[in-house]
Amino acid sequence: MLLSYIDLRPLLFAGGLPVFVLLAVLISRLVRAKTHTAWVAALAGLAFTVIFIFFLTEYGPFLGIKKTRLVQMHWEIKPGLQEGLKEPEVVLHFQDYPGCYVGEHSRELAEHLRAGSAALIQVEMEITYDYGKPRGFRMTQIDGLRGWKSEWGYSASSGSPERVPWD
């Protein structure tokens, strides 16, 4: 769905601010408050901005929460030149989450794993949560290697796994 790639928060702020201020001014007039309309509008604008920042940006406690998780994975390397990609494909299967795996098209990662890694390796993942739901993840360390060059990466599952690593 195309809308899932568009951040609507700027539009929500730009549309919500005047509506919130207008409602605050109308309510103050209905209750016949003796406060000047400009003060009501300024305070309403400030209140809306603070509430918006707290609940809908990463400055608040609900969006962009990052947690690090260590997982055990089995690995395999498939030859390069698949589907127009030049780098070999490294497929990492989660040990504790059957059916879930990730792949990286990276020559640097493939050479690191071939150079003496065991069949079972430790991978450090950084998972980003919004309101307690996972937004995305990235692998930050694979068997001691950090910062490898990757042509493309993906995550997938086979069948319907009961649990996934980022929950």
C-alpha positions, 0 to 999 in steps of 0.5 A: 500500500502506497500510503504506508510509505508516506509520513502523514505526521506533518499534515496531521500537525498542520491540519490539527493545529488550527482545528485545536486552536479554533476549538479552544477559542470557541469553548472559551467563548461558550463558557464566557472566559474573561481571558483574551482570545489571543492568550487562549489561541497561544496557549492552545497552540502550545498545548497542541504542540507539546501533546503532538511532540510527546505522542507522535515524535521520537522525542516522546516515550512511544516512538522509535524505542530501540532494543538490542537482542542477541540471537543464535543463527545457522548460516549458508552461502548461496553463489552470487549472480542471482536475480541480477545481483552480483554479491553472494547471498548469505542466508541466516536461519534463526535457531530459536524461531523455526521458519524465520530467516534473513538474507544479505547479498554481501561478499564481505559478510560471506568471506568473513563467515567462510574464514572460520565461523562455526555453523552456529553464530551469534547475531546482534539485532537492533529492533525499533518499536513504535507503541510496542509494535516492531517497526523494523530491525537491522543486524548490527553484528554478525559473528563479530563483524560490524559494518559490512557492505551489503548490496541488498537484504531481506527477511522472510519466513517459510510457512506460518511461524508461531513466533518471530524474533522481533516480538 
